[in-house]
Amino acid sequence: MPAKRIRRFETLLMPSPAKELQKELRYGNVDVHRYFDCPHYQKCLEEAGKKYWVSFSCRNCPEFRKYKKMQGATKPR
């Protein structure tokens, strides 16, 4: 399979691209915007680097929403 088709296929496998942010995240806000254990995190990070983004957010990604929902369900009451 040609490299161009492979990259397109990999992009289709990602739930959604990361959203560009115009400012760097403050340390305390990183967990609000990122899901480091996501299987797509490395690809999103690479994409942000290639595009010279200042920062990015995972909040629009369905994987991030599932993670946050699961995290909320496991909090002690």
N, CA, C and O atoms as a GROMACS GRO file, in nm:
protein
  308
    1MET      N    1   0.086  -0.118   0.000
    1MET     CA    2   0.000   0.000   0.000
    1MET      C    3   0.090   0.124   0.000
    1MET      O    4   0.182   0.132   0.082
    2PRO      N    5   0.068   0.221  -0.089
    2PRO     CA    6   0.149   0.343  -0.093
    2PRO      C    7   0.140   0.420   0.038
    2PRO      O    8   0.039   0.417   0.107
    3ALA      N    9   0.249   0.492   0.070
    3ALA     CA   10   0.256   0.566   0.196
    3ALA      C   11   0.142   0.666   0.211
    3ALA      O   12   0.089   0.683   0.321
    4LYS      N   13   0.103   0.731   0.103
    4LYS     CA   14  -0.006   0.830   0.110
    4LYS      C   15  -0.137   0.764   0.153
    4LYS      O   16  -0.212   0.820   0.233
    5ARG      N   17  -0.164   0.644   0.100
    5ARG     CA   18  -0.287   0.572   0.136
    5ARG      C   19  -0.281   0.523   0.280
    5ARG      O   20  -0.382   0.521   0.350
    6ILE      N   21  -0.161   0.484   0.325
    6ILE     CA   22  -0.145   0.438   0.464
    6ILE      C   23  -0.175   0.554   0.560
    6ILE      O   24  -0.248   0.536   0.657
    7ARG      N   25  -0.118   0.670   0.532
    7ARG     CA   26  -0.143   0.787   0.619
    7ARG      C   27  -0.291   0.821   0.621
    7ARG      O   28  -0.346   0.853   0.727
    8ARG      N   29  -0.356   0.814   0.506
    8ARG     CA   30  -0.500   0.844   0.500
    8ARG      C   31  -0.577   0.742   0.583
    8ARG      O   32  -0.670   0.778   0.655
    9PHE      N   33  -0.540   0.615   0.572
    9PHE     CA   34  -0.605   0.510   0.648
    9PHE      C   35  -0.585   0.531   0.798
    9PHE      O   36  -0.680   0.516   0.875
   10GLU      N   37  -0.462   0.566   0.840
   10GLU     CA   38  -0.434   0.591   0.981
   10GLU      C   39  -0.518   0.709   1.031
   10GLU      O   40  -0.568   0.706   1.143
   11THR      N   41  -0.534   0.811   0.949
   11THR     CA   42  -0.615   0.927   0.987
   11THR      C   43  -0.760   0.885   1.007
   11THR      O   44  -0.826   0.934   1.098
   12LEU      N   45  -0.809   0.797   0.922
   12LEU     CA   46  -0.947   0.750   0.936
   12LEU      C   47  -0.966   0.671   1.064
   12LEU      O   48  -1.076   0.668   1.119
   13LEU      N   49  -0.860   0.605   1.113
   13LEU     CA   50  -0.871   0.527   1.235
   13LEU      C   51  -0.877   0.615   1.360
   13LEU      O   52  -0.929   0.573   1.463
   14MET      N   53  -0.824   0.737   1.350
   14MET     CA   54  -0.829   0.828   1.464
   14MET      C   55  -0.973   0.875   1.482
   14MET      O   56  -1.038   0.910   1.384
   15PRO      N   57  -1.023   0.878   1.605
   15PRO     CA   58  -1.162   0.919   1.629
   15PRO      C   59  -1.192   1.058   1.578
   15PRO      O   60  -1.294   1.080   1.514
   16SER      N   61  -1.105   1.152   1.605
   16SER     CA   62  -1.118   1.287   1.551
   16SER      C   63  -0.986   1.358   1.576
   16SER      O   64  -0.916   1.326   1.672
   17PRO      N   65  -0.951   1.452   1.491
   17PRO     CA   66  -0.824   1.521   1.512
   17PRO      C   67  -0.829   1.609   1.637
   17PRO      O   68  -0.935   1.657   1.678
   18ALA      N   69  -0.714   1.627   1.693
   18ALA     CA   70  -0.704   1.716   1.809
   18ALA      C   71  -0.739   1.858   1.766
   18ALA      O   72  -0.724   1.895   1.650
   19LYS      N   73  -0.785   1.935   1.861
   19LYS     CA   74  -0.821   2.073   1.833
   19LYS      C   75  -0.705   2.164   1.872
   19LYS      O   76  -0.650   2.153   1.981
   20GLU      N   77  -0.669   2.253   1.782
   20GLU     CA   78  -0.560   2.346   1.808
   20GLU      C   79  -0.602   2.449   1.913
   20GLU      O   80  -0.714   2.499   1.911
   21LEU      N   81  -0.510   2.479   2.004
   21LEU     CA   82  -0.530   2.585   2.102
   21LEU      C   83  -0.432   2.698   2.071
   21LEU      O   84  -0.321   2.672   2.025
   22GLN      N   85  -0.472   2.819   2.096
   22GLN     CA   86  -0.388   2.935   2.065
   22GLN      C   87  -0.289   2.971   2.176
   22GLN      O   88  -0.196   3.047   2.154
   23LYS      N   89  -0.312   2.914   2.296
   23LYS     CA   90  -0.223   2.942   2.410
   23LYS      C   91  -0.176   2.810   2.469
   23LYS      O   92  -0.242   2.707   2.454
   24GLU      N   93  -0.062   2.814   2.535
   24GLU     CA   94  -0.015   2.695   2.606
   24GLU      C   95  -0.110   2.665   2.722
   24GLU      O   96  -0.167   2.756   2.782
   25LEU      N   97  -0.124   2.538   2.753
   25LEU     CA   98  -0.206   2.499   2.868
   25LEU      C   99  -0.128   2.525   2.996
   25LEU      O  100  -0.008   2.502   3.002
   26ARG      N  101  -0.197   2.572   3.098
   26ARG     CA  102  -0.135   2.581   3.230
   26ARG      C  103  -0.127   2.440   3.288
   26ARG      O  104  -0.208   2.354   3.254
   27TYR      N  105  -0.029   2.418   3.372
   27TYR     CA  106  -0.007   2.284   3.427
   27TYR      C  107  -0.133   2.226   3.489
   27TYR      O  108  -0.163   2.108   3.469
   28GLY      N  109  -0.208   2.305   3.562
   28GLY     CA  110  -0.328   2.257   3.629
   28GLY      C  111  -0.443   2.224   3.534
   28GLY      O  112  -0.538   2.158   3.573
   29ASN      N  113  -0.434   2.270   3.410
   29ASN     CA  114  -0.541   2.247   3.312
   29ASN      C  115  -0.513   2.132   3.216
   29ASN      O  116  -0.598   2.097   3.134
   30VAL      N  117  -0.395   2.074   3.224
   30VAL     CA  118  -0.359   1.968   3.129
   30VAL      C  119  -0.455   1.851   3.137
   30VAL      O  120  -0.499   1.802   3.033
   31ASP      N  121  -0.489   1.805   3.256
   31ASP     CA  122  -0.580   1.691   3.271
   31ASP      C  123  -0.721   1.720   3.219
   31ASP      O  124  -0.796   1.629   3.185
   32VAL      N  125  -0.756   1.847   3.213
   32VAL     CA  126  -0.887   1.886   3.163
   32VAL      C  127  -0.893   1.873   3.010
   32VAL      O  128  -1.001   1.857   2.953
   33HIS      N  129  -0.776   1.880   2.944
   33HIS     CA  130  -0.770   1.882   2.799
   33HIS      C  131  -0.706   1.759   2.734
   33HIS      O  132  -0.720   1.740   2.614
   34ARG      N  133  -0.637   1.677   2.812
   34ARG     CA  134  -0.561   1.568   2.751
   34ARG      C  135  -0.593   1.433   2.812
   34ARG      O  136  -0.627   1.423   2.930
   35TYR      N  137  -0.582   1.328   2.732
   35TYR     CA  138  -0.599   1.189   2.773
   35TYR      C  139  -0.473   1.116   2.728
   35TYR      O  140  -0.466   1.064   2.617
   36PHE      N  141  -0.373   1.111   2.817
   36PHE     CA  142  -0.241   1.059   2.783
   36PHE      C  143  -0.240   0.911   2.750
   36PHE      O  144  -0.154   0.865   2.675
   37ASP      N  145  -0.334   0.834   2.803
   37ASP     CA  146  -0.338   0.690   2.778
   37ASP      C  147  -0.420   0.653   2.654
   37ASP      O  148  -0.440   0.535   2.627
   38CYS      N  149  -0.467   0.750   2.582
   38CYS     CA  150  -0.545   0.725   2.461
   38CYS      C  151  -0.457   0.654   2.358
   38CYS      O  152  -0.340   0.688   2.342
   39PRO      N  153  -0.513   0.555   2.289
   39PRO     CA  154  -0.434   0.486   2.187
   39PRO      C  155  -0.397   0.577   2.069
   39PRO      O  156  -0.310   0.542   1.990
   40HIS      N  157  -0.461   0.693   2.058
   40HIS     CA  158  -0.434   0.785   1.948
   40HIS      C  159  -0.351   0.906   1.991
   40HIS      O  160  -0.320   0.992   1.908
   41TYR      N  161  -0.315   0.915   2.118
   41TYR     CA  162  -0.250   1.035   2.171
   41TYR      C  163  -0.120   1.066   2.096
   41TYR      O  164  -0.095   1.182   2.062
   42GLN      N  165  -0.038   0.966   2.072
   42GLN     CA  166   0.091   0.988   2.006
   42GLN      C  167   0.071   1.046   1.866
   42GLN      O  168   0.143   1.137   1.826
   43LYS      N  169  -0.026   0.993   1.793
   43LYS     CA  170  -0.054   1.044   1.658
   43LYS      C  171  -0.100   1.190   1.663
   43LYS      O  172  -0.059   1.271   1.580
   44CYS      N  173  -0.186   1.222   1.759
   44CYS     CA  174  -0.233   1.360   1.772
   44CYS      C  175  -0.118   1.453   1.808
   44CYS      O  176  -0.108   1.564   1.757
   45LEU      N  177  -0.031   1.407   1.897
   45LEU     CA  178   0.085   1.486   1.937
   45LEU      C  179   0.176   1.510   1.817
   45LEU      O  180   0.224   1.622   1.797
   46GLU      N  181   0.200   1.407   1.738
   46GLU     CA  182   0.282   1.422   1.617
   46GLU      C  183   0.218   1.519   1.518
   46GLU      O  184   0.287   1.602   1.459
   47GLU      N  185   0.088   1.509   1.501
   47GLU     CA  186   0.016   1.598   1.409
   47GLU      C  187   0.027   1.744   1.455
   47GLU      O  188   0.050   1.833   1.374
   48ALA      N  189   0.010   1.766   1.583
   48ALA     CA  190   0.022   1.902   1.638
   48ALA      C  191   0.164   1.956   1.617
   48ALA      O  192   0.183   2.073   1.585
   49GLY      N  193   0.263   1.870   1.636
   49GLY     CA  194   0.402   1.911   1.614
   49GLY      C  195   0.430   1.944   1.469
   49GLY      O  196   0.498   2.043   1.440
   50LYS      N  197   0.380   1.863   1.377
   50LYS     CA  198   0.400   1.889   1.234
   50LYS      C  199   0.340   2.021   1.191
   50LYS      O  200   0.392   2.089   1.103
   51LYS      N  201   0.228   2.057   1.255
   51LYS     CA  202   0.159   2.181   1.218
   51LYS      C  203   0.204   2.300   1.302
   51LYS      O  204   0.151   2.410   1.288
   52TYR      N  205   0.303   2.278   1.389
   52TYR     CA  206   0.358   2.384   1.476
   52TYR      C  207   0.252   2.450   1.564
   52TYR      O  208   0.255   2.571   1.586
   53TRP      N  209   0.159   2.368   1.615
   53TRP     CA  210   0.059   2.421   1.706
   53TRP      C  211   0.124   2.457   1.839
   53TRP      O  212   0.217   2.389   1.884
   54VAL      N  213   0.076   2.562   1.902
   54VAL     CA  214   0.122   2.601   2.035
   54VAL      C  215   0.080   2.495   2.136
   54VAL      O  216   0.158   2.459   2.224
   55SER      N  217  -0.040   2.445   2.124
   55SER     CA  218  -0.094   2.343   2.213
   55SER      C  219  -0.214   2.279   2.145
   55SER      O  220  -0.256   2.322   2.037
   56PHE      N  221  -0.271   2.177   2.209
   56PHE     CA  222  -0.391   2.115   2.154
   56PHE      C  223  -0.475   2.056   2.266
   56PHE      O  224  -0.429   2.039   2.378
   57SER      N  225  -0.599   2.025   2.232
   57SER     CA  226  -0.693   1.969   2.327
   57SER      C  227  -0.754   1.842   2.270
   57SER      O  228  -0.779   1.832   2.150
   58CYS      N  229  -0.777   1.746   2.356
   58CYS     CA  230  -0.843   1.620   2.318
   58CYS      C  231  -0.993   1.626   2.345
   58CYS      O  232  -1.063   1.528   2.320
   59ARG      N  233  -1.042   1.737   2.395
   59ARG     CA  234  -1.181   1.744   2.444
   59ARG      C  235  -1.288   1.714   2.339
   59ARG      O  236  -1.397   1.671   2.375
   60ASN      N  237  -1.260   1.736   2.211
   60ASN     CA  238  -1.360   1.709   2.107
   60ASN      C  239  -1.361   1.564   2.063
   60ASN      O  240  -1.446   1.523   1.984
   61CYS      N  241  -1.268   1.485   2.113
   61CYS     CA  242  -1.253   1.346   2.071
   61CYS      C  243  -1.348   1.254   2.148
   61CYS      O  244  -1.361   1.269   2.270
   62PRO      N  245  -1.413   1.160   2.080
   62PRO     CA  246  -1.501   1.067   2.150
   62PRO      C  247  -1.427   0.979   2.252
   62PRO      O  248  -1.484   0.941   2.353
   63GLU      N  249  -1.300   0.948   2.225
   63GLU     CA  250  -1.220   0.870   2.321
   63GLU      C  251  -1.204   0.946   2.452
   63GLU      O  252  -1.209   0.887   2.560
   64PHE      N  253  -1.184   1.077   2.442
   64PHE     CA  254  -1.168   1.161   2.561
   64PHE      C  255  -1.298   1.164   2.641
   64PHE      O  256  -1.297   1.155   2.764
   65ARG      N  257  -1.410   1.176   2.572
   65ARG     CA  258  -1.539   1.180   2.641
   65ARG      C  259  -1.567   1.046   2.712
   65ARG      O  260  -1.618   1.045   2.824
   66LYS      N  261  -1.533   0.935   2.648
   66LYS     CA  262  -1.550   0.803   2.712
   66LYS      C  263  -1.462   0.793   2.836
   66LYS      O  264  -1.505   0.743   2.940
   67TYR      N  265  -1.340   0.842   2.824
   67TYR     CA  266  -1.245   0.839   2.936
   67TYR      C  267  -1.298   0.922   3.053
   67TYR      O  268  -1.295   0.875   3.167
   68LYS      N  269  -1.346   1.041   3.027
   68LYS     CA  270  -1.397   1.128   3.134
   68LYS      C  271  -1.522   1.068   3.198
   68LYS      O  272  -1.540   1.078   3.320
   69LYS      N  273  -1.607   1.007   3.116
   69LYS     CA  274  -1.728   0.943   3.169
   69LYS      C  275  -1.690   0.827   3.261
   69LYS      O  276  -1.746   0.812   3.369
   70MET      N  277  -1.594   0.746   3.217
   70MET     CA  278  -1.547   0.633   3.296
   70MET      C  279  -1.478   0.683   3.425
   70MET      O  280  -1.495   0.623   3.531
   71GLN      N  281  -1.402   0.789   3.415
   71GLN     CA  282  -1.332   0.846   3.530
   71GLN      C  283  -1.433   0.895   3.633
   71GLN      O  284  -1.412   0.878   3.753
   72GLY      N  285  -1.540   0.956   3.588
   72GLY     CA  286  -1.644   1.006   3.678
   72GLY      C  287  -1.717   0.892   3.749
   72GLY      O  288  -1.759   0.906   3.864
   73ALA      N  289  -1.732   0.780   3.680
   73ALA     CA  290  -1.802   0.665   3.737
   73ALA      C  291  -1.720   0.594   3.843
   73ALA      O  292  -1.775   0.524   3.928
   74THR      N  293  -1.588   0.613   3.840
   74THR     CA  294  -1.502   0.543   3.937
   74THR      C  295  -1.463   0.631   4.056
   74THR      O  296  -1.392   0.586   4.146
   75LYS      N  297  -1.509   0.756   4.059
   75LYS     CA  298  -1.479   0.843   4.172
   75LYS      C  299  -1.554   0.796   4.296
   75LYS      O  300  -1.670   0.757   4.288
   76PRO      N  301  -1.487   0.800   4.412
   76PRO     CA  302  -1.557   0.764   4.537
   76PRO      C  303  -1.666   0.865   4.571
   76PRO      O  304  -1.652   0.985   4.545
   77ARG      N  305  -1.772   0.816   4.628
   77ARG     CA  306  -1.883   0.906   4.664
   77ARG      C  307  -1.882   0.942   4.808
   77ARG      O  308  -1.969   1.017   4.854
   0.00000   0.00000   0.00000
